[in-house]
Amino acid sequence: MRWLLQRTGPGDHWYGDEHPVTGGLPRHTTSSMLVLTDRVSHRLIRDQLMPDPQAQADVCERRVALYERLIRDGDVPPQATQ
C-alpha cells in the first residue's frame, strides 16, 4: 500500500483513505454471497466432467457458513433452518 500512497496526491479521490485499494470493492450481502456460491457450484459441474471433490467440499462448507450467518442474523427463509 505504501507504493500507492507514494504515487497519489490530494487530487486523487482515494488519497488519505485507510483502504485505498479494497475500499472501492462492492460489499456483498449474505444472500448475494449465497447466489455467487451457487454459481461457483454450477460452474464446477459444468466445466468438469468429474469435479474435484475438495473444490466441491470447499463450496459446500462456504454455503453452510453463509446459511449459519443468515440464521444468526435472523434474515433467513424458514426452510433454510432445516
ChimeraX attribute file (.defattr): number of C-alpha atoms within 10 A of each C-alpha:
attribute: neighborCount
match mode: 1-to-1
recipient: residues
	/A:1	9
	/A:2	6
	/A:3	7
	/A:4	12
	/A:5	13
	/A:6	8
	/A:7	9
	/A:8	13
	/A:9	12
	/A:10	8
	/A:11	7
	/A:12	9
	/A:13	10
	/A:14	17
	/A:15	15
	/A:16	12
	/A:17	10
	/A:18	10
	/A:19	11
	/A:20	15
	/A:21	11
	/A:22	8
	/A:23	11
	/A:24	9
	/A:25	8
	/A:26	7
	/A:27	9
	/A:28	10
	/A:29	11
	/A:30	19
	/A:31	15
	/A:32	11
	/A:33	15
	/A:34	19
	/A:35	13
	/A:36	14
	/A:37	17
	/A:38	15
	/A:39	11
	/A:40	15
	/A:41	19
	/A:42	11
	/A:43	12
	/A:44	17
	/A:45	13
	/A:46	11
	/A:47	9
	/A:48	9
	/A:49	8
	/A:50	9
	/A:51	14
	/A:52	11
	/A:53	9
	/A:54	9
	/A:55	13
	/A:56	15
	/A:57	12
	/A:58	12
	/A:59	17
	/A:60	15
	/A:61	12
	/A:62	15
	/A:63	20
	/A:64	13
	/A:65	14
	/A:66	18
	/A:67	20
	/A:68	16
	/A:69	15
	/A:70	19
	/A:71	15
	/A:72	10
	/A:73	10
	/A:74	9
	/A:75	12
	/A:76	16
	/A:77	11
	/A:78	8
	/A:79	6
	/A:80	10
	/A:81	10
	/A:82	5
